[in-house]
Structures are given as structure tokens and as C-alpha cells.
Amino acid sequence: MSNEIGVQELGFASVIGDRFGRYSKYIIQDRALPDIRDGLKPVQRRILFAMFQERNTAENPYRKSAKTVGNVIGNYHPHGDSSVYEAMVRMSQDWKLRYPLIDMHGNNGSMDGDPAAAMRYTEARLSPIAGELLRDLKSQTVDYLLNFDDTLEEPSVLPARVPNLLINGATGISAGYATEIPPHNLTEVLDAIIYMLSHKRYDIDKIMTFIKGPDFPTGGIIQGKNDIKKAYQKGHGKIIVRAVTDIEELKGNKSQIVVTELPYDVNKSKLIQRLDDIRIQKKIDGIAEVRDESDRNGVRLVIELRREINANDILNYLFKNSDLQINYHLNMVAINHRRPEVVSLIQILEAYIDHQREIIRRRTAFNLKRDQERLHIVEGLIRVVSILDEVIASIRASENKADAKNNLAAQFDFSLEQAEAIVSLQLYRLTNTDIVALQNEKLELNEQVLMYQNILNNDETLNKVLSQELKELKNKYKSDRRTKIEDEVQEITVATSLLIPKETVNVSITKEGYIKRTSVRSFTSSDTMELASRDFDYPLFVRELTTHDQLVILTNKGNYIHLPVHELPDIRWKEIGRHLSQYYQLEANEQVVNVFVAADDIEGNKHADESDLIVLASKKGKIKQTPIEAFTTYRSYKTKTAVAMKLAKNDEIINAYRVKADVAYEVIILTERSYAIRYDLAEVAVSGLKTQGVVSINLKADDTIISVMFDQANGKNSEILALTQRGNLKHFKTEIIPQVNNRNSRGLLMLKELKQNPHRFVDAHLVEQNDLPFIIQGDTGETIEVMAKDIALSDRLSNGSTIKNIDSLGQVVNFHPAHLKMLTEDK
């Protein structure tokens, strides 16, 4: 505690943890997740309640949306108007909600992702089915809470006479939780609930005889009944949803694919753009035109094909490579007893039934109390008739109304409530007609009181009342299923040989990330074999492949890209190519470290070297081996990278190398301060993607690794060429580095330490027996080619030989072997 009064010294971590904990609790309970009882988030509930309070209901005229938004913000939801209006708009969109809760006039958006008109232009009112959510609200059926400024009360939950959570679904993301509940058919859900009310035993198989599966407002086809069942049982799972398509034959041996229903939540305009991109980029050969012929009568997308093209093959490709088929992931998370829970279908239904029973109990208790109070009054009024003269005399003898009430209670044994009704009675009510009406009312009240007491005291009667009310709702809002359900998931087989012709191409990728493929014709017609590149850039990968091969591109940030060769941009040999950043979300200063041919081709055929491993090594001393077959494709492979190795802060990959699983290798590590270590690669464990690997060397705090080499010759006659920051080249045999059995060794110094401006290594490479030069690039744009055999071999503590014309380079930016060897290198 501080000496100052009222000041506390708190740890930053504890304060942040406490504040974030409160924030998380708030957005989980009171923002992003729906309540299991009424299926509403707080903002949705407040919108509906505000409209209900203002009598902006289905029976009344439309009202400006801006007025509703203002009421919600001012009275219940102190947040931005855009968030409230967007929630209001979504509840009116019939392609988002199976049963819209708001009836909106004006532009409320579209399936193309178009925004709604501003709230000053649109008008809205509650839909009829929204009225069912609010029905019985005035019968004290739910608890109320004070609003944000304690001036008004708002309901903690709505009576929800329809199972809104299931029929409209929900989507939301909060801290640590996300929910994705699909919409369902109201008739099916009500049938299931009615069955549950009349049977004590039921299981998911029986419930699914009523609820076949989700019923999306946009229709479509769900494949895989077993997947639906698993998702309903566990509360989460994946189902396949595909568009409704038809193949129409045209004149001239042509055909076209017509799409009439889209998968749920698919943006139509983005889908059309994607389909057109496939056509323009010729990712599939055969699409002539993509048109949107949708109108007010429904969706109609037309994919016109060229002559003599197999439409089924094209359609299968589009199912696999566009949103004509999607994986819909159910994650049924809802607030149950103020806690977020992953709930099964049966849990949702049971929670709804419990809620409705509570609503009926509270409504019945409210009505019972009201009718008992009225019966008490009616009995008093009927009794007044028999002693009318005495009552009148007592009233006339009283000084005022309060005295009259007291006198009636004292003289005739009336209750104060009865006395209040008597003194307030109008004289015409004493006619014979009104006396008969009071007697009839008493009979009716007695019957109703008995009925209410029976409901409250008998659960079976309560269930019958609930079942009857649900049957009335079913008849009132009955609608046919829109989404078709197929028992089995259709396996999509794409005839790659038909869709992507297999042809030989030259593929090139540079250090800076420029990629391209060049046809053999363009390559052979070029007057040079030299690859075009920008200043200070150089080729990392130049290889003759086929369009059926796939590449794995490793970057210095520990990421990888899985890229089919046929998706590379087709560019002439003399041109630089396209940069990876035009396609992928790269990190700052992210560069290519190495490129490999993937373990399988686009048809899934494995290469002979599928058992190879990729060794990844970082500059801060981590190393690991990962099977090349682990570097597979992923869903967002066209726009995002995937994690290959987990890196510490400011660490990066300095080498990625492909090794044979059945061949022994040695790891040779060289650090900036010239420490060197050599050991068997078998000391490095094999692990999967996203792991950080093991320690490769015991680094000093101010040291980093500059090169990690892999020697298949195990030190016999192997040589290394290393470059220092002062422009010295050191050529030495690997055997002068003692072999160790412990990866965590620091190693031995390879340079003589000078007092002033000591030499520091910047890069090093194994010398291969191919008579190709090494290239040194400087920031002046100049380059120097050196042959390793021209540099004398030196002992361990030698500082190497000075390069001729080193001053012309300025600062060295690159040191690498010539790349032409790759043209003849085996895959």
C-alpha cells in the first residue's frame, strides 16, 4: 500500500487480468452469445422490447427505423447506432433468418452483401412471429432488470412462445467462445417438442424423425445424415451444404449449369466473382461465361460452357473449388443459467420446454391472482344488492369516502377492497341486467380459478396446455421445408487430366518472392537462360516441372505456402514474375528461404520420395525435422500462409533443407561470432508442423546462427566456403570441426579474434563438386564471382583470404551459390 490515502499499488498483470476477465464475462453473457431460452442476444432483445413498448407491432403502421434505434440507444442499449441498426436489419433479412422478426420497408440489403439503406430511409415494425416472442410479457412471466441508468426496467429474457434459438439459429463470437447454430423448420421443431411433452423417454434418433436437420432460408442441399446426427449429439460438428444446380442442354452441342439455390450465408456477388476468376485465369478449361440472372422471383446463376465440355466434370470442380459447396460448422454454444455451454439438440429443446413451463406457471399464477381478486369484488357487489338500503344509509351517514369504506367494513364485514368497489359503484350497475351479469361473471371466474389451480397443481395438465398452444402456433405459422437432406455425402472426384492439362513448364521462384511459370515454348524461344530478377534479388528455385506438380514454399517467418504449379502465373521467361504479396498476406520483411516439390501431385499421386523430411533451422538456435508429407494444402492456401515452425520473438528461419529419410547426414552450424559445431542429424527429433523444435547449439547471448548446412558425406573431403563482414573468404574442410554427440554444445571458434574490428561471419555454404561459382552481391549493385577452388584452404583459426575488388561491392547483401545447377537437379 502507498502512503497516500486511497492509492493502491497493483501489479500490471493482475490489473490487466482482472479487467480483461470482466470484459470477457460481459461480452460472453451480455453481448455476443444468445440465451438458450429465447435465442436472443441482448441487443436483439432490447430492439424487440423497445418496439413492443412503443406499440410498433405487426398490427400497427410502420415507423421510421431511426426512431426505433434512438429509443433503443436512449433507453436500453448505450452503444453506437450502427451496431443497433445492423442488428435490426439482420433480423429483417429473409436470407439470414428463416423466420424474420422484423418487417422492414425499404432497402434492407441483399444476398450480394449490399448494405441496407440508412436508417432515416427505412421503416420497420415487428413481424407477426416476433409478437409470439413477446406474447404474455405483461403477465409477469419473466423477471425484469434495471436499464443502464436505473430509470427503466427491461426483461432479462422474453417469453418466447416460439423456439427462436432453433428456428432462426444464431451466430456470434466472444472471448474464448463462438456460436454457430443453424436455422430449423418451425413445424418440425414444434412436432418434436409436442412429442417430448407426451413422452418421458426419447433419444436423438426419435427426435430426428421430426427434426430432419437444419432448414436454411436459402434452401440448398445438406448431405450426410450421420454428420447431422453427430453434430446434434455433441453440439458441434461439420455438415456439407451445396447449391441446387441443374444442367441445361443448349443448341450446338453446348450446355450450361444453372444455380437456383445457394448454400446458407454465401455472398452471391463474391461467388460470381470467384466463378469468373476461375474462367478468366483458366484454372479450369471450358467455362465460356458466368451470368447473374437473379430477379425478384429468386436466384439464378448461369455458368455457360463451351462446346463438347463435360458439364458434370466442371460442376464437380466448382463444388470443390468454390462456395457452390461449403462445410457448415455447427457450434451450438448458448447461455444456459448465465453460463456459456456447448449444448446438444435435446438440451436446447429441454431448456425451451422448461422455459415455457415456467412462463405458463407464472402467467397462470398472474391470471389466478387477478381473477381471485375480481371474484372477491364480484361477490361483494352481489351481496350489496340484498342489503342495499342499509349500505346506502351507511354511506350517507359517512363524512367522506375513506370514512364510508371503513364504515362498510365495520358494519357489514366487507373487505377494504370490496368496500372500495362499492363506494365507487355507479348507480346504473344496480339494475337487474347488471346483477345477472355479475352472477354470470362469478360463475365464469369460479371456473377459471379452478382451471388455473389445476394447471398449477398438475404437471400433466400444464403439459397439455403447452401442447395445445404449440399446435395453434404450428397451424398459424406452418411452412414447408426449404433445404433438402440427402442421406450420404457425395464424394467429389475431379478428373484432373480433363480439367488441368498436364504440360511441362519451367518454374522459377526468387529469394524476394517473385514467382512464375513459363511454357517450354517461351523458354526455348528466349535468347538467354539467365532469369530476370530485380536488383539484390536472385533465383532460389529454377526447375522443369509439370502443371500437375505442387510446391512447398518455406519463408523466413516460419510459414509455408502450398502452391499447385498450374496456379502459378503464366509469364514469359524474360519477365520478372508476380510477387507473392499480390496473392498472400505476408508479414513484414517475409522472404523465401527454400522451395520444394510437394510429396504428392494435384491428383493425390505420391512421389517416390514422399518419405523425405524437411529440416528447418532458425538463427536463434532451434532445429527440427518434419515429414514433407505434413506440408499439405489447407483451406485458405490461395490467400494465406500456414505455420511450418513456431518461432520465438525476433527469430527467423535461416535454412530449410530436404533430406532423405534413409540417408545419414551431419548438421554443421556456424555462428556470427565464428563458433562451429557438427553432429549427426539423427540427434534432431522428428516433429510435426507448428512445433518449435529442439536446441541446435548453445548460443551466447550476443551471438546468432548465420548458416546451417547438411552434409551427406559426413565430413569426408567436404569443404565450406564462408564470408566475413570485412570481405574475407575462408575456405576450410569440415573435418576441422570436431564432431560432438550433444546438440547443446557451444562448439569451437573458427576465426582468430582481433582486438579491433574483429571478423564476423555473415554467411557460409558447403562447396559442392560441380564447378559452379559462388556469387557475392553488394549494395552498390556490383557482383563478384568466385570459385571455391581458387581460395586456398585454411586452418581452424585463420581469418581467410581477402577478396579482390571487394571495395567495389560496398556492403555485402547476398552470398550464394550459382543457381543454374537447379535446371538439371532431380526433383
N, C-alpha and C positions, 0 to 999 in steps of 0.2 A: 504493500500500500504506500502511496505517496504521502508526503507530509501535508500536502494541500487537501483541505476538506472537500469531499465529493469527487476526487480524481482517483481513478484506478489505473494501475499499470497491468496491462494484459498482453499476453503473447499474441503476435500477429497471426500465427497459425490457428490458435484457439478462437480468435475473433472471426477470422475468415470461415473456419469450420462451422461455428455457431450460426453466422449469418447465412451461409450457403445452405445449412441444414433447414433453417426457417424458410428460406426461399424455395427450396426443393419441396418441403412439406406443403407450401402454399400452392405451387403450380401442379403438384400431384393431386391434391384434394380439391382445389378450388379454381382450376383453370383448364387443364388440358385433357383430363380423363372424365368420362361420363359416369353418372351414378347408375348402379345396376338396376335400380327401381324404375326410374323414368327415362333412362337412356339419354339424359341431357347433361351438357356441361353448364356451368353457372351462367355464362353469357347467354346461352340459348334459353335457359330457364327464365332469366331476367327479361329477355326480349318478349317471350310469350306472356309472362305475367304482366309486364307493363302494357302490352296491347290489350290484354284481358281487362285490366283495371280501367283503361280508357275506353272500354266498350268498342274496341276496334276488331270486332269479331266477324265471322262469316255472314251473319245476318244483317250487318250494318255496312254502310258505304266504305269505300277505300279511303285511306288517309295518307297524306304525304309521308314518305319514309323518313324524311329529315325530322319530322315532328316525333316520330317513334324513337329514333336514335337519340334525340335530345332528351326525351323522357327517361330512357334507359340510363344514359350517362348521368343525368342530373339526380336521378332518384336511387339507382341501384348499382350501377357499374361504372366506377370512376376511372375509365380508361379512354383511349383515343376513339374518336368517332369512326375512323376507318375500320378498326377491328370489330366494332359492333355492327356496322353496316355490312361488312363482308360476311359475318356470321348470319346476319339476317338474309342476305342474298342467297347464301348457300342453302338455307332452309327452304328457299323458294324454287330451287333448281330441280326439275323433274328428271334430269340425267344424273344427279348426285344422290337424291333421296328417292326411295321407292314410293313413299307417300309424303309429298311436300307438306310442311307445316305452315307455310306462309303462302298466301295467294298474292302475287305481285303483278301489278300493271306496269308495263314499260319494259325496257331492255334490262334483263337480269342476267346477261352473259350468254355464253354459248358453249357447245362442246368443243369449239375450236380454241377455247381458252380466252376468248374475248372478255374484257371486264364489263361489269354492269354499268349502266348509266349512273351519273352522280345521284346521290340520294334526294337532291332537290327536284329531280325529274321523275322519279318513280313513286308509285303509290302502292300501298300494301294493306292487307288485313289478314287475320288468322284464317287458315283453311278449316273446313268442317272437321277434319280429323284432329286438328290441333285443339279444337273445342273439347274433344274427348279427353285430351291430356289434362285440361283444366276443369273438367266437369266435377262437381261436388267439392270444389275448392272452398266454397263458402259454408260448408257444413262441418267446419273444424276437423277436417280429415287429416291434415298434415300440421307439423309444427312450423312455427314462424320464427325468423331471426330478425334482429335489428339490422337495418342497412348500414352503409359505411359511416354515416354521420349521426346514427341513432335517432333519426327523425321519422322514419317509416319502418314498416315490417315487410319482409319478403319471405316466401315459402322456402323451406330447406329442401323440399322435394315436391314435385307435382303429383296429384292423384294418379295420373297416367292410366286412364281406363283402357288404353290400348298398349300393347307391349312394344313401346317405341324403340328400345335398345335393339331388338331383333329386327323389326320391320324396316327401320331406317339405317341401322348399323351405326358405326362411329369410327372416327379416325382422329388420332392426336398423338403428340409427342411431348413428354415431360422429362424431368430429371431422372434418368435411370429406367424409365418406363415408356413404352409406346403401345398404342392400341390400334387394332385394325379389325373391326367387326363388320362383316358384310351384311347388306340388307336381305330381308327374307319376305316371303309372301304372307300377308296378314291372315288369309284364310287358313293356310297350313299351320301357322303358329297357334291360332285360336283353337283349331281342331286338336292340336297336341295338348294344349292347356286343359281343354274340356275333358279329354281322356284322362289326364293326370288327376283331375279333381274327382273323378268317379272310380279311380283305381289306386289301390295303395302300392302296388308293385308295377314297375315299368323299368325298361332299360333303353339304351340308345338305339338298339335295333327296332324296338317298338315305336319310339319317338320318331325315328326316321321313316316309318311308314306314313307319317303325317307330314313332317318337315323333310322334304326330299333333299334339300340343300339350299344354298343362297339363291335368292331371286333378284338379280340385278336390274335396276331400272332401264339399263341399255340393252337388256336381253343377253345375247351371246350363248355360248355352249360351254358347260362345265364338264370336264372329262375326269373320270376316276371316282367312283362311288366310295371305294375304300379310303381314298385320301380325305374325302369329306368326313367320313366316319371317324378317322383318326384325329382330325382337327377338332371335331365336336367333342371327342372324349378328352383330349389333352388340353384343349383351349388354345392350341396353336398348331399350325401346320401349313402345308402348301397345296393349292389346288391349281389345276390347269384351266384357264379360261381362254377360249378362242372365238374369233369373229364368225358370224354366219355368212358363208360365201356360196356363190353359185357360179358355174362355168357356162357361159352362153356362147353358142356357136354363131359365127358370122359368115358372111359371104367370102369367097376367095380363100377358103381353107384357113380362115383366121378364127380366133376365139378371144373372149375377154372374161376376166374374173370380176364378178360384181359382189361387193361387200354391202350387206344391208343392216347388219348389227355389229357393233364394236364391243370388245371387252370393256369391263367396267373401269371408269376413271382414265381411259385412254384419250389423249388430246387428239382430236381429229385432224387438225391442221398440221401438227407435228408428225403425225403418222403419214399424211400425204407427202410432206416434205421428205420424210425418210424414204418412202417408196420412190419418190422422184430422184433422190440422191442415188439410190441403187440403180435406177435407169441411167442417169447421166454418167455416173462413174463406171458404168458397165460392170458392176460387181456380179451381175447375172445377165447373161445374154438372152434377149428375147422380149423384153418389155418395150413396146412402142410408145405408149402414152399412159399417163396417170391423170384421171379427171375426178373432180368432186361434183357430183350431180345431185347432192343433197338438197332438199327443199323442206317446206313446212310439213310435208307428209312423211318425212323420215330420212334416214341416212341412206346414201347410195354412192359408193366409191367404185369407180370403174378403172380396171387395170387392163388396158388393151394390149394384146400380144401380137407379135409378128407372125408371118405365115409359117405354118407347119411346126409350131412350137408346142411342146407337150405342156398343157396348162397345169396339169397336176404336179409336175416337177417344179414349175415356177411357184405354184401355191405352197408346196411343201417348203421351199426355200424361204418364202415370205413368212410363213408361220414361224420358222426357226430364227429368222434374222430381222424381224420387225415386230411391232406391237399388235399384229393381227392375232398373235397368241402370246399370252403373258402368264407368268407364275404369280398367282394372287396369294399372298401370305396372310393367313389368319393369325391374329394375335389378340385373343379376346381378353383384354385387361379392362376391368371396371372397378369403380369404388364401391366396396361392399363393407358396410359397417365402418365407414370412414377410413378404410384401408384399401390400397390397390391390390387386386388379386387377379391372377390368371384363372378364368372361370370356364368351365365346360358348358355345353349347351344345356344340359339338365340343371346345372347350378343356376344359370340365368333364368330358366323357366320357373324353378322353385322359388328363387328370390322374388320374381314377379308375382307369383301366386301368394306368397307370404305378404307382400306389399298390398295386394288387392284385398286380401282378407282383413288386413289392418285398416284399410280405407273403409271397407264395408262396416266393420265393427264401429269405427269412430263415427261414420255417417249415421249408422243405426242408433248409436248412443245419443248423438246430437238430436236426431229426429224423435227419439223416445222422450228425451227431456223436454223438447219443445211441445210434443203432443200431451205429455202428462201435465205440463203447466197449463196448456189450453184446456184440457179436460177438467182440471181443478177450477178454472174460471167458469166454464160452461155449467158445471154442477152448481156453482154459486148462483149463477144467473137464473137457472131453472128454479132453484129454491126460493129466490126472491119473489117469484110470481105468487107463491102460496101465502106469503106474509107481506104482500106489497104495501098495505096500508100502514102497518107498523113500521116498515122500513122508511116510508115517506115521512111519517111523523118524526121518526128519529133524526132524519136528515134535516128536516125543517127546524128542529129544536137545536141543531148544532150551530156553533159560531162560524165555522169555516170548513173547508174541505178536509183538512187534516183532522179536525175535531169530529167531523162526520164519519171518517174512516175508523177512528178509534171507538166511537160510539157503536157503530155497526159490529165491530169485532167484539166489543164487550157485551152488547145486549143479545146478539143473535149467533154468536160463536162463529162468525165468518173469519177467514184468514185475512191478513192485510192485503194480499194480492186480490182476493175476491172482493174485499171492500173497495179497493181502488177501481176495479172493473164496474162495481155497482154505482159508485158515485159518478163515474164517467159515462154511465149509460145514457143513451139518447132515448127520449120518451117513446119514439115510434117503435123501438125494439120490443115494447111491451104488448104489441098486437099479437093476436092469436097465430098469425102466419109465422112470425119470428119465434114464437115459443116452440112451434113444431119444428122449425129449422134447427133450433138449439137442441131439441131432443134427438133429431136425426144426426146432428153433428156429434152428440155424445156417443151414440151407437158406433159411428164410424171411428171415433177416437179410441173407443174401447177395443175395437177390432185391431186397429193399427198398433196400439200399445202391446196387445198380446202377440202380434206378429213380430214386433221389434224385440220383445223379450225372448221369443222363441229363437230368433236369429242369433241373439247374443248368447243364449244358453245352449245352443245346439249347433255343433260344427257342421253336421251333415246338412242342416237347413241353410247355413251360411254358404256352403259349397254349392248348393242348388241355386241360391240367389246369384252367386257369382257366375255359374254356368249359364244361367238364363240371360244375364246381362251380356256375356261374351257372345252367345248365339245371336242376340239382337245386333251387336256390333258386326258380327260376321255377315249377317244378311244386309246390313246397311252399307258396308264398305267392301263387299266381295269383289275380287278381281282375279283374273286368270294369271297363271304363272307366265312370266316372260322368258326366263332363262331355261333352256333345255339342258337336261342332265343325261350324260352318257355313262354307262357303267364302267367302261375301260378307257384308259389313256391310249390314244392312238400314237404309235411310235412314228416319228417323223424321220424318214430316210430321204436324204437329198442325194440325187445322182450327181456327184461332183464332176464326173467326167463330162456330163452333159452341160452342167451349169458353168463350170470353170474349165475351159480347155487347158489341157496340160501342155505347156510350152516352155522351152528353155530360155532363161533370161539371165542377164548379169546384174547382180545386186551389189550395191555399194552403200556403206554407212561410214561417216566420218566421226572423228573424235568429238567435234562440236555438236553432232546430232543431225547432220544433213543426210536424208535417206532418198533412195530412188531405185527403180529397176529399169533396165534398158533392154530392149529387144536385141536379139542376136544380130538382126539386120542393121540396126542403128549402130551397134558396137563395131561390126565388121566394116561398115562404110565410113567410120571415123578415121581420120588420118593420124591419130595418136592413141597410145594405150594409157597415157597419163590421165588420171582422173582429175576433173576440175574441182577446185576447193578454194575456200576463202583464205585470206592471209592468216597465218598462225594455226591453220587447221590442217589435218592430214587424214588420209583414209585409215580406218581401223579394220574394215571388213570389205573385201572385194572378192566375190565368189560367183561362179556359174551355178545356178540352181534352177529348179522348175517352179512353176506357179502353184504347184501342189505342196511345196515345202513351207515350213513355218520357222520363224526366227524367234530367238530369245535375246533381248537387248538388255544388258545389265548397265546400271548407271552408278555414278559415284555416291549417290544419296541412299544406296541400299535398296533401290527399287528395280523392278524389271518390267519389260513390255513384251507381251506375247503377240507377235505380228505375223499373220499369213503373208507369204510373198506376193500373192495375187492382189493384196490390198495396198501394196506399196505404190506410190505414184509412178506412172509410166512416163519417164523423162529421157530425153536424148543424152547420150554419153558425155557430150561436151558441156552440158549444163550442170549446175551445182546440185540441184535437187531441192526438196522441200525440207524445212526444219521440223523436228519433232514437236516443237511448241505450237505448230499450226494445228496439231491434232490432239495433243495430250496436255494435261495440266501438270506442268513440270515445276519443280521447286527452283528457287533462285540458284544460279550457277550450277545447275544439274547438267552433267556431261555423260557421254557414253564411255564405259570402261572396256567392255568387250561385247562381242556378238557371237552367238552360237546357233547352229541349226537345231531346232527342237527335236524331241525324241520321236515325234510322230508327225505325219503329214495331215492335210486337212480332211482326208478320208478316214483317219484313225489308224492307218497302217504304221506299224512300228519300224523304225530304222534298226539296222543290225547293231548299232552302238547305243541302243536305248538304255543300257546299264551304266553308261558313263556318269561321272559325277562332276559337278561344278564346285570348284574351291573358291571361296570368297575370303578376302583378307582386307582388313582395314588399317588405316595409318596409325590408329591408337592401340594396335596390338590385339585384335580379335581375328579369329580364323575359324572357318567351318567348311565341311563338305556337305553338299546337298545333291541327291539324285537328280539328274537332268529331267527325268520324267515328272518331277514335282513342279517344274516350271510350266504349268498348263495354262490354258486360256481361262478367262474369267469374264463375268457378265459385262463389265464396263471396259473391256480391253480396248475399245476404239477411242476412248477419251481419257482414261486414267491409267496410271501405273499401279502395279501391285508390289507389296513388300516382299523382298527377297531375303533381307537380313536386317535385324533390328540393330540400330546404331545408337551409341551414346551421343550426347550433345557435342557438336563440332567435329564428330568423327565422320569419316567417309571411306568408301571402298577405293583401294588403290590398285587392286588386281582381281580379275576373275579368270579362272583358268579351267579348261576342260581336261579331265584325266580319265584314263581307262580304269575300270574297276578291278581288273585282274593284272595290273601292272604296278610295280613298286616305283615310287617317286620319293625324292628328297625335297624338303622345303628349305629354301635358302632365303634368309631375311637380312636386309641391310637397312640400317637406320641413318638418319641425317648426321648424327654425331659419329658415324662410321662403326658402330657395333654390328657384328655379324654373327649369325647363328645358323646351324644346319642340323636337321633331324629328319627322321622318316615321316612321310605323310600319314602313315598308319597311326601316328600319335594323335592325329586330329579326328575327333569323333564325327560321325555322320549324323546330321540332324535335318529337320525339315525347314520349310520357309518360316519367316518371322522370328526365328531364334537368333540369339546374338553370338553364338559360337563360344569358343574357348580361348584362353590366353595363348598368343602366339610367341611372345617374347617378353622378358622382364624389362620394360622400358623405364628409362629415367624420366623424371617429371618434365624436363625441358626437351625431351627427345621425341621424335616421331619416326615412323617407318616410311622409307622412300621407295622401297622395292621389295616385292615378294616374288621369288622365282621358283619354278618347279622343274627339277632335273630328273629326267628319266634314266640318265646314265649313272646316277648315284655317285657323282663326284669323279668318275674315271675320265680323265682327259677333258673334263668340262671347264669352260672358261667364262669369265664375267668381264664385261666392259662397263665401268662406272664413271660418271661425270660429276665433278665438284663445281661449286658455285663460282670458283675462280677460273674455271675453264680448263682444268686439268682432267685428262682421261687416265683412268687407272685400269690396266688390263692384267688380270691375275687368274690363277687356277682356283677352282672351288675347293680343292683338297687342302688349301692352306687354312681353310675354316674348319676347326675341329668339329667332328660330329658329336652331338650330345643326345642323351635319352630323355632329357627334361625340357619340355617346351618353355618352362618358366625361367630358363637361364638368360643371363644378360648378353652372353657372347663375348667376343674379343674385338678390340679396336682394329680397324683396317687402315687407318691413316695416322701419320705422325702428328701429334698435337703441337701446334705452333703457338707462341705467346701472342703474336699479333696477326690478326686476320687469318685465323686457322681455316683449313679446308673443311668444307661440309659437303656431303654427298647430296645431289639433287635427284639423281635417277640412276638406275643400273639395269642391265639386261644380260641374259645368257647369250653367249656367242654360239650361233648355230653354224653348222658346216655347209653353208650354201653360197658362200662368196658374194653375199649381198651387203651393201654398205649400211652404215648407221647414219641417220640424218640428225643434225643439230640445227635447230631453228632459233634465231634471235629476234628480239623485239624490234630490230631495225628492218626486218623483212629479209635479211640475208640468211642463207643456209650454208652449212658445210657438210660435205660427205666424207666420212672416214671409214677405213677398213680396219677391222679389229687386228688383222694380221700385220698392219703397219705400225701398230702400237706395241712396244716392247712389253713382255711380261715382267711383272714386278713382284717384289716380296710383300709380306703382310703389312709392314709399317711404311711402305713407300707412299709418297703423295702423288705418284703418277707422272705423266708427261704433259707438258703444255701444248695446246693445240695451236697450230699455225693460223695466223689471221683471226685469232679469237676476238681481237678488239673490234672487228667489223660486225660482229654479231650483236654487240651491246649486251643486254640481259638475255640469258638463255630462257626460252619459253617452252621448248619441246626437245626431247631427245628420244628417238625411237628407231627401230629397225625399218628398213625399206619395206614397203607393203606389197611389192609385185609378187612375192612368193605366194600370196593368197590365191592368185589366179590358177595355180596348179595344185594347191593344197587339197587333200582329200577332205570330204565332209566329216 
